[in-house]
Amino acid sequence: MKRAERLHALSEMLRRSGTRGISAARLAGEFEVSVRTIKRDLDALENSGAPLWSRPGPGGGYGLTAGASLPPVSLSPAQAVALMAAVSAAPDAPYADLATAGIRKILDVLDPGTRARADELASRVWVNATPSSSRAIKSALEEAMAEQQVIRIRYTSGAGSTTIRDVEPVLFASTNGQWYLVGWCRMRDAMRWFTVSRIERATVTQSTCSGHTIQEVGEPPSNARPVHGRGG
């Protein structure tokens, strides 16, 4: 592992350790380097502006100050391109526009050398993404989900019937290349899956969701998982 990659991984490990901290010896074991090398890396992180703290003695260690702002994110060219590829290949994913804006912010703070290598590598990754759904519909669905507000949709089923429904959004799900809004349908008084591409109009109402949970949707398939960024 190159030192720049190790410094990035080191800062992530310190961040995840929370208030517990982590010893230099354990860090050295994780990265298969000497304790002396880890301490030099910790000095480099601190000199770059990372809010490090240390606790001496038995049970002591190193960590990142909770709530402190971190210096600009450091990514390898491959990591930067991985983010770009993931978002470019899934323009219909919920919050894809926000993800694109976030990636731009990250790219803007990369050092010029890394940015140039990332741009060159990005030219070697092509995607042929399907056209995105209506931006207005996506924005309404995203807002309703984030704020847990009832959304009123005009929906045409696979059989061709069109209805107006009030739905309490519970989750977004992707399967077989399709995105779905899963929610409590007040018209049917039951949990329903709505294909996002069949939603013709969507309006966020002033009504707050009544508290239907993800568990009511049922067990996800064995190969399905939430999109949280935690490893494991």
Order of alpha helices (4+ residues) and beta strands (2+ residues): alpha-alpha-alpha-beta-beta-alpha-alpha-alpha-alpha-beta-beta-beta-beta-beta
